[in-house]
Amino acid sequence: MNTDELMKLDNQLCFAFYTCSREIMKLYRPLLAEFGLTYTQYITLLALWERDGVTVKELGAMLYLDSGTLTPLLKKLEQMNLVTRTRDKADERSVIIELTHEGKALKDKACTVPMRLFAGTGAGIEDILAMHQQINEFMHKIGGGSSTQPEQAE
């Protein structure tokens, strides 16, 4: 590939991820609006549904978010009565995030979101799962990445 081709916007890996991410967020928006959630609130709840009772620091690591982003987000989720924030008795510097009864119950309502999102892409579940695996493998190669893998649909 010559320099001119290499420097085209459409040939930039970062731009492909950026535009794809924006389009996926557009697909999520109406699905999450039904629950009064933003995408960032949704992924926070996903992390807590997987592992409740974590510190802000642990949650930040799971979500790749810093405390400056998490604190207002968690305050909003607390105002929505979906989580509680309490100081760790063993270490007053740590704040423990736990789901409320309403936060736990929301999981049963929101469980349709992933499959509805998949349907909205027009791609098959096998294609989506393969792409997810490739993205995770790529993230590990560049030094980041999640250890989570989507569960196979039955």
Secondary structure, DSSP 8 states (H G I E B T S, - for coil): --HHHHTSGGG-HHHHHHHHHHHHHHHHHHHHHTTT--HHHHHHHHHHHHS-SEEHHHHHHHHT--HHHHHHHHHHHHHTTSEEEEE-SS-TT-EEEEE-HHHHHHHHHHTTHHHHHHHHHT--HHHHHHHHHHHHHHHHHTT---S-------
